[in-house]
Amino acid sequence: MQRSFKPCALKCRLDVFKSMLPVYKKLLDAKLDMLVFSGDIDGIVPLIGTRRWINTLDLKVKVPWRPWYTASGAICGACRSTL
């Protein structure tokens, strides 16, 4: 089966640029545990942007930013724990 693909630039949703902070605040209010992952080459919200919006949540820091290691000991990112 052969398929043809067309560019979608004119059809893409624009709501991807809306803030997700209200959603995260609701999840935190519900006492849900969360893991927020951000790649180091993310074109929309790079790591520095992820750290900034996490800081706007004013969470009490349990363990500050630190390296996150793979099982073999390689650094694969950074993490922090909040209460």
PyMOL Python script that loads the backbone (N, CA, C, O; Angstrom):
from pymol import cmd

cmd.read_pdbstr("""\
ATOM      1  N   MET A   1       0.836  -1.161   0.000  1.00  0.00           N
ATOM      2  CA  MET A   1       0.000   0.000   0.000  1.00  0.00           C
ATOM      3  C   MET A   1       0.897   1.246   0.000  1.00  0.00           C
ATOM      4  O   MET A   1       1.819   1.357   0.808  1.00  0.00           O
ATOM      5  N   GLN A   2       0.623   2.151  -0.890  1.00  0.00           N
ATOM      6  CA  GLN A   2       1.405   3.378  -0.975  1.00  0.00           C
ATOM      7  C   GLN A   2       0.577   4.536  -0.425  1.00  0.00           C
ATOM      8  O   GLN A   2      -0.602   4.682  -0.747  1.00  0.00           O
ATOM      9  N   ARG A   3       1.216   5.354   0.409  1.00  0.00           N
ATOM     10  CA  ARG A   3       0.533   6.503   0.989  1.00  0.00           C
ATOM     11  C   ARG A   3       1.239   7.784   0.561  1.00  0.00           C
ATOM     12  O   ARG A   3       2.454   7.804   0.365  1.00  0.00           O
ATOM     13  N   SER A   4       0.482   8.818   0.425  1.00  0.00           N
ATOM     14  CA  SER A   4       1.101  10.106   0.142  1.00  0.00           C
ATOM     15  C   SER A   4       0.909  11.013   1.354  1.00  0.00           C
ATOM     16  O   SER A   4      -0.141  10.997   1.996  1.00  0.00           O
ATOM     17  N   PHE A   5       1.919  11.791   1.653  1.00  0.00           N
ATOM     18  CA  PHE A   5       1.884  12.688   2.793  1.00  0.00           C
ATOM     19  C   PHE A   5       1.952  14.126   2.304  1.00  0.00           C
ATOM     20  O   PHE A   5       2.635  14.439   1.329  1.00  0.00           O
ATOM     21  N   LYS A   6       1.229  14.993   3.004  1.00  0.00           N
ATOM     22  CA  LYS A   6       1.232  16.406   2.661  1.00  0.00           C
ATOM     23  C   LYS A   6       1.646  17.205   3.893  1.00  0.00           C
ATOM     24  O   LYS A   6       1.349  16.801   5.017  1.00  0.00           O
ATOM     25  N   PRO A   7       2.327  18.331   3.698  1.00  0.00           N
ATOM     26  CA  PRO A   7       2.690  19.178   4.841  1.00  0.00           C
ATOM     27  C   PRO A   7       1.441  19.637   5.592  1.00  0.00           C
ATOM     28  O   PRO A   7       0.402  19.904   4.988  1.00  0.00           O
ATOM     29  N   CYS A   8       1.559  19.724   6.900  1.00  0.00           N
ATOM     30  CA  CYS A   8       0.395  20.112   7.703  1.00  0.00           C
ATOM     31  C   CYS A   8       0.555  21.482   8.349  1.00  0.00           C
ATOM     32  O   CYS A   8      -0.246  21.843   9.212  1.00  0.00           O
ATOM     33  N   ALA A   9       1.555  22.246   7.964  1.00  0.00           N
ATOM     34  CA  ALA A   9       1.855  23.504   8.636  1.00  0.00           C
ATOM     35  C   ALA A   9       0.633  24.413   8.754  1.00  0.00           C
ATOM     36  O   ALA A   9       0.487  25.107   9.760  1.00  0.00           O
ATOM     37  N   LEU A  10      -0.213  24.428   7.790  1.00  0.00           N
ATOM     38  CA  LEU A  10      -1.379  25.311   7.844  1.00  0.00           C
ATOM     39  C   LEU A  10      -2.529  24.710   8.642  1.00  0.00           C
ATOM     40  O   LEU A  10      -3.493  25.409   8.954  1.00  0.00           O
ATOM     41  N   LYS A  11      -2.441  23.436   8.974  1.00  0.00           N
ATOM     42  CA  LYS A  11      -3.524  22.758   9.674  1.00  0.00           C
ATOM     43  C   LYS A  11      -3.194  22.435  11.124  1.00  0.00           C
ATOM     44  O   LYS A  11      -4.052  21.935  11.852  1.00  0.00           O
ATOM     45  N   CYS A  12      -1.971  22.711  11.555  1.00  0.00           N
ATOM     46  CA  CYS A  12      -1.561  22.350  12.908  1.00  0.00           C
ATOM     47  C   CYS A  12      -2.316  23.167  13.945  1.00  0.00           C
ATOM     48  O   CYS A  12      -2.692  24.312  13.694  1.00  0.00           O
ATOM     49  N   ARG A  13      -2.532  22.582  15.091  1.00  0.00           N
ATOM     50  CA  ARG A  13      -3.242  23.253  16.176  1.00  0.00           C
ATOM     51  C   ARG A  13      -2.370  24.335  16.787  1.00  0.00           C
ATOM     52  O   ARG A  13      -1.171  24.142  16.984  1.00  0.00           O
ATOM     53  N   LEU A  14      -2.967  25.450  17.079  1.00  0.00           N
ATOM     54  CA  LEU A  14      -2.228  26.545  17.689  1.00  0.00           C
ATOM     55  C   LEU A  14      -2.333  26.538  19.204  1.00  0.00           C
ATOM     56  O   LEU A  14      -1.637  27.309  19.864  1.00  0.00           O
ATOM     57  N   ASP A  15      -3.181  25.693  19.777  1.00  0.00           N
ATOM     58  CA  ASP A  15      -3.338  25.692  21.237  1.00  0.00           C
ATOM     59  C   ASP A  15      -2.167  25.031  21.952  1.00  0.00           C
ATOM     60  O   ASP A  15      -2.146  24.989  23.182  1.00  0.00           O
ATOM     61  N   VAL A  16      -1.198  24.517  21.213  1.00  0.00           N
ATOM     62  CA  VAL A  16      -0.029  23.933  21.856  1.00  0.00           C
ATOM     63  C   VAL A  16       0.815  25.001  22.544  1.00  0.00           C
ATOM     64  O   VAL A  16       1.698  24.677  23.338  1.00  0.00           O
ATOM     65  N   PHE A  17       0.552  26.262  22.248  1.00  0.00           N
ATOM     66  CA  PHE A  17       1.313  27.349  22.849  1.00  0.00           C
ATOM     67  C   PHE A  17       0.646  27.914  24.101  1.00  0.00           C
ATOM     68  O   PHE A  17       1.155  28.869  24.687  1.00  0.00           O
ATOM     69  N   LYS A  18      -0.468  27.350  24.516  1.00  0.00           N
ATOM     70  CA  LYS A  18      -1.132  27.785  25.739  1.00  0.00           C
ATOM     71  C   LYS A  18      -0.412  27.209  26.952  1.00  0.00           C
ATOM     72  O   LYS A  18       0.174  26.129  26.884  1.00  0.00           O
ATOM     73  N   SER A  19      -0.462  27.926  28.040  1.00  0.00           N
ATOM     74  CA  SER A  19       0.209  27.486  29.263  1.00  0.00           C
ATOM     75  C   SER A  19      -0.475  26.252  29.850  1.00  0.00           C
ATOM     76  O   SER A  19      -1.702  26.156  29.893  1.00  0.00           O
ATOM     77  N   MET A  20       0.353  25.321  30.294  1.00  0.00           N
ATOM     78  CA  MET A  20      -0.142  24.128  30.967  1.00  0.00           C
ATOM     79  C   MET A  20      -0.102  24.287  32.489  1.00  0.00           C
ATOM     80  O   MET A  20      -0.497  23.372  33.212  1.00  0.00           O
ATOM     81  N   LEU A  21       0.366  25.429  32.979  1.00  0.00           N
ATOM     82  CA  LEU A  21       0.477  25.639  34.421  1.00  0.00           C
ATOM     83  C   LEU A  21      -0.827  25.393  35.167  1.00  0.00           C
ATOM     84  O   LEU A  21      -0.791  24.762  36.224  1.00  0.00           O
ATOM     85  N   PRO A  22      -1.991  25.860  34.675  1.00  0.00           N
ATOM     86  CA  PRO A  22      -3.233  25.574  35.401  1.00  0.00           C
ATOM     87  C   PRO A  22      -3.503  24.073  35.545  1.00  0.00           C
ATOM     88  O   PRO A  22      -4.035  23.633  36.565  1.00  0.00           O
ATOM     89  N   VAL A  23      -3.143  23.301  34.541  1.00  0.00           N
ATOM     90  CA  VAL A  23      -3.342  21.847  34.597  1.00  0.00           C
ATOM     91  C   VAL A  23      -2.429  21.233  35.659  1.00  0.00           C
ATOM     92  O   VAL A  23      -2.867  20.416  36.468  1.00  0.00           O
ATOM     93  N   TYR A  24      -1.155  21.636  35.648  1.00  0.00           N
ATOM     94  CA  TYR A  24      -0.224  21.114  36.648  1.00  0.00           C
ATOM     95  C   TYR A  24      -0.644  21.498  38.058  1.00  0.00           C
ATOM     96  O   TYR A  24      -0.498  20.701  38.985  1.00  0.00           O
ATOM     97  N   LYS A  25      -1.161  22.702  38.232  1.00  0.00           N
ATOM     98  CA  LYS A  25      -1.614  23.132  39.555  1.00  0.00           C
ATOM     99  C   LYS A  25      -2.781  22.267  40.038  1.00  0.00           C
ATOM    100  O   LYS A  25      -2.840  21.907  41.213  1.00  0.00           O
ATOM    101  N   LYS A  26      -3.700  21.935  39.145  1.00  0.00           N
ATOM    102  CA  LYS A  26      -4.819  21.047  39.513  1.00  0.00           C
ATOM    103  C   LYS A  26      -4.315  19.663  39.909  1.00  0.00           C
ATOM    104  O   LYS A  26      -4.789  19.076  40.882  1.00  0.00           O
ATOM    105  N   LEU A  27      -3.353  19.148  39.151  1.00  0.00           N
ATOM    106  CA  LEU A  27      -2.799  17.829  39.465  1.00  0.00           C
ATOM    107  C   LEU A  27      -2.082  17.844  40.808  1.00  0.00           C
ATOM    108  O   LEU A  27      -2.188  16.892  41.583  1.00  0.00           O
ATOM    109  N   LEU A  28      -1.359  18.913  41.083  1.00  0.00           N
ATOM    110  CA  LEU A  28      -0.675  19.037  42.376  1.00  0.00           C
ATOM    111  C   LEU A  28      -1.685  19.155  43.514  1.00  0.00           C
ATOM    112  O   LEU A  28      -1.499  18.561  44.576  1.00  0.00           O
ATOM    113  N   ASP A  29      -2.746  19.915  43.297  1.00  0.00           N
ATOM    114  CA  ASP A  29      -3.798  20.041  44.315  1.00  0.00           C
ATOM    115  C   ASP A  29      -4.451  18.692  44.621  1.00  0.00           C
ATOM    116  O   ASP A  29      -4.924  18.458  45.733  1.00  0.00           O
ATOM    117  N   ALA A  30      -4.469  17.811  43.618  1.00  0.00           N
ATOM    118  CA  ALA A  30      -5.034  16.469  43.797  1.00  0.00           C
ATOM    119  C   ALA A  30      -4.032  15.515  44.430  1.00  0.00           C
ATOM    120  O   ALA A  30      -4.314  14.326  44.583  1.00  0.00           O
ATOM    121  N   LYS A  31      -2.846  16.036  44.805  1.00  0.00           N
ATOM    122  CA  LYS A  31      -1.794  15.254  45.480  1.00  0.00           C
ATOM    123  C   LYS A  31      -1.253  14.123  44.615  1.00  0.00           C
ATOM    124  O   LYS A  31      -0.890  13.063  45.126  1.00  0.00           O
ATOM    125  N   LEU A  32      -1.200  14.346  43.313  1.00  0.00           N
ATOM    126  CA  LEU A  32      -0.656  13.339  42.410  1.00  0.00           C
ATOM    127  C   LEU A  32       0.854  13.516  42.290  1.00  0.00           C
ATOM    128  O   LEU A  32       1.350  14.641  42.243  1.00  0.00           O
ATOM    129  N   ASP A  33       1.576  12.414  42.240  1.00  0.00           N
ATOM    130  CA  ASP A  33       3.008  12.459  41.983  1.00  0.00           C
ATOM    131  C   ASP A  33       3.208  12.655  40.485  1.00  0.00           C
ATOM    132  O   ASP A  33       2.477  12.093  39.669  1.00  0.00           O
ATOM    133  N   MET A  34       4.208  13.457  40.136  1.00  0.00           N
ATOM    134  CA  MET A  34       4.454  13.714  38.721  1.00  0.00           C
ATOM    135  C   MET A  34       5.939  13.612  38.411  1.00  0.00           C
ATOM    136  O   MET A  34       6.794  13.890  39.252  1.00  0.00           O
ATOM    137  N   LEU A  35       6.214  13.212  37.198  1.00  0.00           N
ATOM    138  CA  LEU A  35       7.561  13.245  36.646  1.00  0.00           C
ATOM    139  C   LEU A  35       7.474  14.143  35.420  1.00  0.00           C
ATOM    140  O   LEU A  35       6.733  13.847  34.483  1.00  0.00           O
ATOM    141  N   VAL A  36       8.225  15.234  35.423  1.00  0.00           N
ATOM    142  CA  VAL A  36       8.255  16.140  34.280  1.00  0.00           C
ATOM    143  C   VAL A  36       9.563  15.899  33.556  1.00  0.00           C
ATOM    144  O   VAL A  36      10.642  16.036  34.134  1.00  0.00           O
ATOM    145  N   PHE A  37       9.459  15.542  32.298  1.00  0.00           N
ATOM    146  CA  PHE A  37      10.652  15.240  31.502  1.00  0.00           C
ATOM    147  C   PHE A  37      10.786  16.275  30.408  1.00  0.00           C
ATOM    148  O   PHE A  37       9.799  16.645  29.772  1.00  0.00           O
ATOM    149  N   SER A  38      11.990  16.741  30.186  1.00  0.00           N
ATOM    150  CA  SER A  38      12.261  17.691  29.107  1.00  0.00           C
ATOM    151  C   SER A  38      13.598  17.332  28.489  1.00  0.00           C
ATOM    152  O   SER A  38      14.604  17.208  29.188  1.00  0.00           O
ATOM    153  N   GLY A  39      13.602  17.167  27.188  1.00  0.00           N
ATOM    154  CA  GLY A  39      14.848  16.866  26.502  1.00  0.00           C
ATOM    155  C   GLY A  39      15.747  18.086  26.412  1.00  0.00           C
ATOM    156  O   GLY A  39      15.281  19.221  26.504  1.00  0.00           O
ATOM    157  N   ASP A  40      17.035  17.845  26.232  1.00  0.00           N
ATOM    158  CA  ASP A  40      17.976  18.970  26.174  1.00  0.00           C
ATOM    159  C   ASP A  40      17.991  19.671  24.822  1.00  0.00           C
ATOM    160  O   ASP A  40      18.619  20.720  24.687  1.00  0.00           O
ATOM    161  N   ILE A  41      17.320  19.121  23.825  1.00  0.00           N
ATOM    162  CA  ILE A  41      17.242  19.798  22.532  1.00  0.00           C
ATOM    163  C   ILE A  41      15.789  19.983  22.096  1.00  0.00           C
ATOM    164  O   ILE A  41      15.489  19.989  20.902  1.00  0.00           O
ATOM    165  N   ASP A  42      14.902  20.131  23.056  1.00  0.00           N
ATOM    166  CA  ASP A  42      13.487  20.355  22.788  1.00  0.00           C
ATOM    167  C   ASP A  42      13.328  21.722  22.115  1.00  0.00           C
ATOM    168  O   ASP A  42      13.764  22.734  22.662  1.00  0.00           O
ATOM    169  N   GLY A  43      12.714  21.755  20.948  1.00  0.00           N
ATOM    170  CA  GLY A  43      12.578  22.994  20.196  1.00  0.00           C
ATOM    171  C   GLY A  43      11.497  23.931  20.712  1.00  0.00           C
ATOM    172  O   GLY A  43      11.537  25.125  20.416  1.00  0.00           O
ATOM    173  N   ILE A  44      10.539  23.429  21.470  1.00  0.00           N
ATOM    174  CA  ILE A  44       9.454  24.264  21.968  1.00  0.00           C
ATOM    175  C   ILE A  44       9.760  24.764  23.379  1.00  0.00           C
ATOM    176  O   ILE A  44       9.719  25.969  23.627  1.00  0.00           O
ATOM    177  N   VAL A  45      10.061  23.866  24.291  1.00  0.00           N
ATOM    178  CA  VAL A  45      10.393  24.258  25.671  1.00  0.00           C
ATOM    179  C   VAL A  45      11.713  23.585  26.038  1.00  0.00           C
ATOM    180  O   VAL A  45      11.716  22.435  26.480  1.00  0.00           O
ATOM    181  N   PRO A  46      12.826  24.279  25.864  1.00  0.00           N
ATOM    182  CA  PRO A  46      14.109  23.681  26.225  1.00  0.00           C
ATOM    183  C   PRO A  46      14.230  23.517  27.740  1.00  0.00           C
ATOM    184  O   PRO A  46      13.384  23.996  28.495  1.00  0.00           O
ATOM    185  N   LEU A  47      15.265  22.852  28.163  1.00  0.00           N
ATOM    186  CA  LEU A  47      15.464  22.557  29.585  1.00  0.00           C
ATOM    187  C   LEU A  47      15.356  23.803  30.461  1.00  0.00           C
ATOM    188  O   LEU A  47      14.720  23.761  31.514  1.00  0.00           O
ATOM    189  N   ILE A  48      15.963  24.896  30.046  1.00  0.00           N
ATOM    190  CA  ILE A  48      15.906  26.115  30.863  1.00  0.00           C
ATOM    191  C   ILE A  48      14.466  26.599  31.018  1.00  0.00           C
ATOM    192  O   ILE A  48      14.090  27.091  32.082  1.00  0.00           O
ATOM    193  N   GLY A  49      13.664  26.464  29.970  1.00  0.00           N
ATOM    194  CA  GLY A  49      12.255  26.844  30.048  1.00  0.00           C
ATOM    195  C   GLY A  49      11.485  25.943  30.993  1.00  0.00           C
ATOM    196  O   GLY A  49      10.636  26.412  31.751  1.00  0.00           O
ATOM    197  N   THR A  50      11.781  24.641  30.952  1.00  0.00           N
ATOM    198  CA  THR A  50      11.125  23.703  31.863  1.00  0.00           C
ATOM    199  C   THR A  50      11.447  24.047  33.309  1.00  0.00           C
ATOM    200  O   THR A  50      10.553  24.062  34.155  1.00  0.00           O
ATOM    201  N   ARG A  51      12.711  24.323  33.600  1.00  0.00           N
ATOM    202  CA  ARG A  51      13.097  24.684  34.970  1.00  0.00           C
ATOM    203  C   ARG A  51      12.400  25.965  35.416  1.00  0.00           C
ATOM    204  O   ARG A  51      11.984  26.079  36.569  1.00  0.00           O
ATOM    205  N   ARG A  52      12.274  26.919  34.511  1.00  0.00           N
ATOM    206  CA  ARG A  52      11.634  28.192  34.867  1.00  0.00           C
ATOM    207  C   ARG A  52      10.166  28.009  35.219  1.00  0.00           C
ATOM    208  O   ARG A  52       9.705  28.546  36.226  1.00  0.00           O
ATOM    209  N   TRP A  53       9.410  27.246  34.394  1.00  0.00           N
ATOM    210  CA  TRP A  53       7.984  27.122  34.715  1.00  0.00           C
ATOM    211  C   TRP A  53       7.762  26.243  35.930  1.00  0.00           C
ATOM    212  O   TRP A  53       6.792  26.439  36.662  1.00  0.00           O
ATOM    213  N   ILE A  54       8.649  25.270  36.162  1.00  0.00           N
ATOM    214  CA  ILE A  54       8.540  24.479  37.392  1.00  0.00           C
ATOM    215  C   ILE A  54       8.750  25.387  38.603  1.00  0.00           C
ATOM    216  O   ILE A  54       8.058  25.251  39.612  1.00  0.00           O
ATOM    217  N   ASN A  55       9.699  26.307  38.502  1.00  0.00           N
ATOM    218  CA  ASN A  55       9.944  27.238  39.606  1.00  0.00           C
ATOM    219  C   ASN A  55       8.746  28.143  39.882  1.00  0.00           C
ATOM    220  O   ASN A  55       8.552  28.573  41.019  1.00  0.00           O
ATOM    221  N   THR A  56       7.942  28.438  38.867  1.00  0.00           N
ATOM    222  CA  THR A  56       6.772  29.298  39.083  1.00  0.00           C
ATOM    223  C   THR A  56       5.697  28.603  39.924  1.00  0.00           C
ATOM    224  O   THR A  56       4.791  29.265  40.429  1.00  0.00           O
ATOM    225  N   LEU A  57       5.785  27.296  40.078  1.00  0.00           N
ATOM    226  CA  LEU A  57       4.805  26.573  40.895  1.00  0.00           C
ATOM    227  C   LEU A  57       5.053  26.756  42.390  1.00  0.00           C
ATOM    228  O   LEU A  57       4.217  26.373  43.208  1.00  0.00           O
ATOM    229  N   ASP A  58       6.197  27.339  42.753  1.00  0.00           N
ATOM    230  CA  ASP A  58       6.537  27.606  44.155  1.00  0.00           C
ATOM    231  C   ASP A  58       6.432  26.364  45.040  1.00  0.00           C
ATOM    232  O   ASP A  58       5.871  26.418  46.134  1.00  0.00           O
ATOM    233  N   LEU A  59       6.970  25.262  44.562  1.00  0.00           N
ATOM    234  CA  LEU A  59       6.958  24.017  45.328  1.00  0.00           C
ATOM    235  C   LEU A  59       8.086  24.037  46.351  1.00  0.00           C
ATOM    236  O   LEU A  59       9.159  24.584  46.097  1.00  0.00           O
ATOM    237  N   LYS A  60       7.836  23.445  47.492  1.00  0.00           N
ATOM    238  CA  LYS A  60       8.873  23.342  48.511  1.00  0.00           C
ATOM    239  C   LYS A  60       9.874  22.272  48.071  1.00  0.00           C
ATOM    240  O   LYS A  60       9.504  21.125  47.820  1.00  0.00           O
ATOM    241  N   VAL A  61      11.132  22.661  47.983  1.00  0.00           N
ATOM    242  CA  VAL A  61      12.172  21.752  47.493  1.00  0.00           C
ATOM    243  C   VAL A  61      12.619  20.809  48.602  1.00  0.00           C
ATOM    244  O   VAL A  61      13.022  21.243  49.681  1.00  0.00           O
ATOM    245  N   LYS A  62      12.542  19.526  48.323  1.00  0.00           N
ATOM    246  CA  LYS A  62      12.996  18.491  49.255  1.00  0.00           C
ATOM    247  C   LYS A  62      14.469  18.173  48.992  1.00  0.00           C
ATOM    248  O   LYS A  62      15.272  18.113  49.923  1.00  0.00           O
ATOM    249  N   VAL A  63      14.818  17.970  47.724  1.00  0.00           N
ATOM    250  CA  VAL A  63      16.197  17.713  47.295  1.00  0.00           C
ATOM    251  C   VAL A  63      16.443  18.598  46.073  1.00  0.00           C
ATOM    252  O   VAL A  63      15.703  18.502  45.094  1.00  0.00           O
ATOM    253  N   PRO A  64      17.485  19.475  46.107  1.00  0.00           N
ATOM    254  CA  PRO A  64      17.719  20.387  44.982  1.00  0.00           C
ATOM    255  C   PRO A  64      18.165  19.669  43.710  1.00  0.00           C
ATOM    256  O   PRO A  64      18.414  18.463  43.707  1.00  0.00           O
ATOM    257  N   TRP A  65      18.260  20.460  42.611  1.00  0.00           N
ATOM    258  CA  TRP A  65      18.681  19.901  41.335  1.00  0.00           C
ATOM    259  C   TRP A  65      19.990  19.142  41.499  1.00  0.00           C
ATOM    260  O   TRP A  65      20.922  19.609  42.154  1.00  0.00           O
ATOM    261  N   ARG A  66      20.040  17.972  40.895  1.00  0.00           N
ATOM    262  CA  ARG A  66      21.214  17.108  40.983  1.00  0.00           C
ATOM    263  C   ARG A  66      21.272  16.236  39.729  1.00  0.00           C
ATOM    264  O   ARG A  66      20.267  16.102  39.031  1.00  0.00           O
ATOM    265  N   PRO A  67      22.418  15.647  39.433  1.00  0.00           N
ATOM    266  CA  PRO A  67      22.502  14.763  38.261  1.00  0.00           C
ATOM    267  C   PRO A  67      21.598  13.536  38.431  1.00  0.00           C
ATOM    268  O   PRO A  67      21.396  13.041  39.540  1.00  0.00           O
ATOM    269  N   TRP A  68      21.077  13.073  37.331  1.00  0.00           N
ATOM    270  CA  TRP A  68      20.267  11.856  37.288  1.00  0.00           C
ATOM    271  C   TRP A  68      21.090  10.848  36.506  1.00  0.00           C
ATOM    272  O   TRP A  68      21.519  11.129  35.387  1.00  0.00           O
ATOM    273  N   TYR A  69      21.314   9.677  37.087  1.00  0.00           N
ATOM    274  CA  TYR A  69      22.222   8.683  36.498  1.00  0.00           C
ATOM    275  C   TYR A  69      21.480   7.466  35.952  1.00  0.00           C
ATOM    276  O   TYR A  69      20.428   7.079  36.460  1.00  0.00           O
ATOM    277  N   THR A  70      22.047   6.882  34.918  1.00  0.00           N
ATOM    278  CA  THR A  70      21.544   5.606  34.428  1.00  0.00           C
ATOM    279  C   THR A  70      22.023   4.508  35.374  1.00  0.00           C
ATOM    280  O   THR A  70      22.828   4.764  36.270  1.00  0.00           O
ATOM    281  N   ALA A  71      21.537   3.304  35.178  1.00  0.00           N
ATOM    282  CA  ALA A  71      21.951   2.168  36.019  1.00  0.00           C
ATOM    283  C   ALA A  71      23.450   1.906  35.898  1.00  0.00           C
ATOM    284  O   ALA A  71      24.065   1.381  36.826  1.00  0.00           O
ATOM    285  N   SER A  72      24.043   2.272  34.754  1.00  0.00           N
ATOM    286  CA  SER A  72      25.476   2.048  34.564  1.00  0.00           C
ATOM    287  C   SER A  72      26.332   3.215  35.054  1.00  0.00           C
ATOM    288  O   SER A  72      27.558   3.166  34.962  1.00  0.00           O
ATOM    289  N   GLY A  73      25.687   4.269  35.578  1.00  0.00           N
ATOM    290  CA  GLY A  73      26.429   5.384  36.148  1.00  0.00           C
ATOM    291  C   GLY A  73      26.640   6.581  35.247  1.00  0.00           C
ATOM    292  O   GLY A  73      27.288   7.544  35.655  1.00  0.00           O
ATOM    293  N   ALA A  74      26.112   6.551  34.031  1.00  0.00           N
ATOM    294  CA  ALA A  74      26.240   7.695  33.124  1.00  0.00           C
ATOM    295  C   ALA A  74      25.209   8.765  33.481  1.00  0.00           C
ATOM    296  O   ALA A  74      24.074   8.447  33.836  1.00  0.00           O
ATOM    297  N   ILE A  75      25.607  10.026  33.387  1.00  0.00           N
ATOM    298  CA  ILE A  75      24.658  11.114  33.644  1.00  0.00           C
ATOM    299  C   ILE A  75      23.694  11.207  32.468  1.00  0.00           C
ATOM    300  O   ILE A  75      24.120  11.312  31.317  1.00  0.00           O
ATOM    301  N   CYS A  76      22.403  11.170  32.755  1.00  0.00           N
ATOM    302  CA  CYS A  76      21.410  11.219  31.684  1.00  0.00           C
ATOM    303  C   CYS A  76      20.475  12.416  31.814  1.00  0.00           C
ATOM    304  O   CYS A  76      19.561  12.574  31.005  1.00  0.00           O
ATOM    305  N   GLY A  77      20.689  13.253  32.812  1.00  0.00           N
ATOM    306  CA  GLY A  77      19.832  14.410  32.980  1.00  0.00           C
ATOM    307  C   GLY A  77      19.981  14.996  34.352  1.00  0.00           C
ATOM    308  O   GLY A  77      20.978  14.771  35.037  1.00  0.00           O
ATOM    309  N   ALA A  78      18.970  15.760  34.756  1.00  0.00           N
ATOM    310  CA  ALA A  78      18.964  16.372  36.083  1.00  0.00           C
ATOM    311  C   ALA A  78      17.576  16.187  36.694  1.00  0.00           C
ATOM    312  O   ALA A  78      16.577  16.092  35.982  1.00  0.00           O
ATOM    313  N   CYS A  79      17.537  16.140  38.007  1.00  0.00           N
ATOM    314  CA  CYS A  79      16.245  15.974  38.681  1.00  0.00           C
ATOM    315  C   CYS A  79      16.278  16.715  40.006  1.00  0.00           C
ATOM    316  O   CYS A  79      17.343  17.061  40.517  1.00  0.00           O
ATOM    317  N   ARG A  80      15.107  16.948  40.547  1.00  0.00           N
ATOM    318  CA  ARG A  80      14.976  17.468  41.895  1.00  0.00           C
ATOM    319  C   ARG A  80      13.698  16.919  42.471  1.00  0.00           C
ATOM    320  O   ARG A  80      12.795  16.530  41.730  1.00  0.00           O
ATOM    321  N   SER A  81      13.610  16.881  43.778  1.00  0.00           N
ATOM    322  CA  SER A  81      12.420  16.366  44.460  1.00  0.00           C
ATOM    323  C   SER A  81      11.761  17.493  45.226  1.00  0.00           C
ATOM    324  O   SER A  81      12.431  18.346  45.808  1.00  0.00           O
ATOM    325  N   THR A  82      10.445  17.484  45.217  1.00  0.00           N
ATOM    326  CA  THR A  82       9.677  18.484  45.953  1.00  0.00           C
ATOM    327  C   THR A  82       8.708  17.775  46.896  1.00  0.00           C
ATOM    328  O   THR A  82       8.449  16.579  46.768  1.00  0.00           O
ATOM    329  N   LEU A  83       8.188  18.536  47.834  1.00  0.00           N
ATOM    330  CA  LEU A  83       7.190  17.968  48.759  1.00  0.00           C
ATOM    331  C   LEU A  83       5.812  18.143  48.214  1.00  0.00           C
ATOM    332  O   LEU A  83       4.841  17.730  48.847  1.00  0.00           O
TER     333      LEU A  83
END
""", "prot")
cmd.dss("prot")
cmd.show_as("cartoon", "prot")
cmd.util.cbc("prot")
cmd.orient("prot")
